[in-house]
Amino acid sequence: MLPFGHRQLSLIVAPVAKEKSRGLQSFQLLDTNAAVRHGKAGLADWLRKAEKVWKAHRKSSLDLLESLNIQNKLTRQHPTGVVKLVYNSAGTHICACVIDARDMQDTFVYGLPSHGFVAENVTYWLETPDPDEAHYLCSVLNAPMVDAAIKPYQTKGAFGARHGKGERHIHRRPFEVLPIPRYNSADKRHRKLARLSSDCHAKMERFLADADERWRTAPIGRLRTELRKEHLQVELDQIDALVAEILKVAPPNL
């Protein structure tokens, strides 16, 4: 994940079947018996083998599917028909992007067709039918002042902690520390933040399409920092000013 974008998506095969709920596709988890009923004999065989390996090495009482879908974090997601705001739950600096999953028919990963998008368990996500809402929140979360505001509340790891650094674990801190309002289409500042995020996503898409091997393989933390400083600084300055005005918080000296 990058600020306002992402590198190559990961392709997974999940033991789920799609079903419709309130007009949106959702997931139904498949155990071995359900896989057989759906005519997925290969999947059923894989689940039997995987469950045996899981039981031999697990460190909890959860079975394989319970762990995969802990707190229903997989089956609660809609793979298509929504726009998703995603941000990292761990790391020193917060980073957010928007994934448009309203129609995934033409989305290919490593040359193979995709049937939807799901957020991984090390990310937080918001689903909405309104792309402006997702892009508004993406701008807010990527604002440098928001990242600075949560620093005193992040836990610190051993690396760098003695020097006042080493922050990690973001989780819900932006929403616990700051009074971030819900998206209001009647507020021109909210609409401006949504437009800035959309513009930044387009800018990142163009940049990554022409990026050389160094950019495609660089360590993700370094890449995020360079992108902010070298390619997004003008937009981030505008975003910071708008977010500071909305939150009624003075931007820190970054």
N, C-alpha and C positions, 0 to 999 in steps of 0.2 A: 504494500500500500504506500502511496505517495500523497503529498498534499495536492488535492484536486486531481487525483489520477491513480493509476496503478500500472505495474509492469504486467508480465504474463499471468493470467489467471491459472489456477490449478484445476485440473480435471479429475473428478472423483466418480466412483460408482457407489451409490448408497443403497442399502436394502430397504427401499421404500417404493410405494406405489402412489401415483398422483390421484387425488380425488378433488371434487369441487365443493367448496364451502362458501356460501354467500357470494357466489359468482366468481370466486377466485380459486385458483388451484392451490391445494395444500397437500401435505404428505400423510400417508398411512404407513406406519412402520411394519415391515414384514419379518416375521420369525420364520423358522424352517417350514412349519406346516403351512403358513400363509403363502410362502414362496412356491410350494408345491401346488397349492390351489390355483395360483396365478400361472401355472405352467412353466415356472422358472426353476427347472431341475438343477441347472448349474449353480444358480444362486443358493439353492437349498443345500447343495453339497458343500459349497464354500462356507456357508454359515455353520454347518456342523463342525467342519475342521477348525474354523476360527474360534468357535465357542470352546472347543477342547483346549486350544492353545491359550485362550483367555483365562480359563479356569486354572490352568497350570501356573500362570504367572501373575494373576490379578492380586492387587493389594487392598481390595475392598470386597464387600459382599455382593456388589452389583454384578448382574450378568452382562454379557457383551452389549446387548441392545439397550439395556437400561443406562449403561455408561455412555453409549453413543448418543442417546436422546435424554441425557440428564436434565431434569426440570423441563422436559418437553422443548428444549431449545432448538431441536431440529424440526419436529413436527409442527411447531407453532409458526414456522416461517412459510411464506408463500413464494414459491420459486419463480413465478411469473405474475404479470398483472400489476406490479407495484414498482415504485422507485425506492431504492434503499440508500439511506445515509449510513455509512460505516465509519467507525473510528477505532483506533487501537486501545485495548484495555491495559497494555503494559508498554514500558519504554520510558525514556526520559522526556520526550516531547510528544505532545498530542498531534495526531495526523488524521485527517478526515477526507473522505471522497464520496462521490455519489455514483451508484451503479443503477443504470436504467434497465430494469428487468421487466418492463411492460410487455415487450415482445422479444423473445430470445431465439426466434426461428433462424435468424441469420447470424447467430453468434457461434463462432467456431473456436475451439481451444486445441492447440496442437493439431490443427487440421480436422478435428472431429466435431460433429454437431453437439451443441449443448441443449439441454431441456429445461434449463432454469439456472438461477443463481441462489446459493445459500451462503450466509456469513459463517465464518469459522468461529470456533469457541473462544479464540483469543481476541475477538472483536465485539464491540457493542454495535447495535444496529437499530434503525428506525425504518419502518415501512410506511409509505404514504402513497396515495394516488396522485398527489400534487408535486410535480418536480420542483416548483418554486419553494415549497416548504422544505424539501430536502436540501436544496442549494442554499437557502437562507441559513439553515443550521450548519451546513458545511462551512460557510464563510465564518460564522461565529466561532466554531471550534478550531478553525485554522488561524484565527487571529492571534498574533504574537502576544498581545496583552492577556488573552485568556490562558495561554501556555504559561506566561510568567505568574499569573495570579494563583495557579494551582501548585506552583513549586513548593511553597512552605508546607503544603498538606500532603505531598507525596512521600511515601516511605523511601528510605535510602538503603542501597546495597553497600557492600563493603568497598566496591570500586569507587574511589573518589569521594566517599562520604566524609573522610577526615578533612577535606578541603571545601566542604560546603556543597558538594555536588553528589553525583551518584543517585539522583532521583529515579524512581521507577514506580510502576503501578499507577495508572491513571484512573481506571474504573469510572465511577460516577462523579468524580471530584469537580469537573466543570459545572455540573448542575447543583452540587452541594455547596460550592464556594460562591458562585455567582448567580444573580437573579436573571437568568436567561429567559426572556418571554417567548411564548409560543408565536409562531408565524402569524402575522396579521397583514393580509393583502392590502388593507387600507392604509398601511403605513409605508410611505414612499422609501424610507430608509431600509425597511425589510425587503422591499422589491429591488432596491439597488444592490443589497447584499446578495440576493439571489442571482441577479444579472452578473455580478462580479464573479461569483462562483462558477456560473455557467461559462463565462469567458475564460476563466482560468483552466477549466476542464478542457475546453477546446484548444487552448494554448499548449497544455501538457500533452494532449493527444498528438498534436502536430510535432511537438518536440521529440516525443518518444518514437514516432514513426521514422524520424531521420537520425535518431541517436546512434552513435557508434557502439562498439562492443563494451567500451569502458562504462558507459552509462547503463547498459543493460545488465552488467554483472557487478557493478560497484556495490560495496556494503551498503545496506539500505539506509542506515543512520546517516552516513556521510552523504549519500545521494539526496536524501531529504533536505539536509542543511544546504547543500550547493544549489538545489533547485529554488529554495526560498530566497537565497541571496542573489543568485545570478539570473533568475528567470521570472520570479514572482514578486520581487521587492516593491515595484510600483503598485501593483494591485493590493498587496498586503498592507501597505501604508494606508491606502484608501479604506480597506476593510477595518483596520485597527481604529481609525478615526470614527467610523460609523458605529462600530461595536461599543467604543468608549462612550459615545453619545447616548446610545440606547440603554446601556447598563448604568449610565450616570457614574462612571468610574474613570478616574484620570489614568491614561496610559502610563505604565511605568517607564522609567528610563532604561530602554533595552540596549 
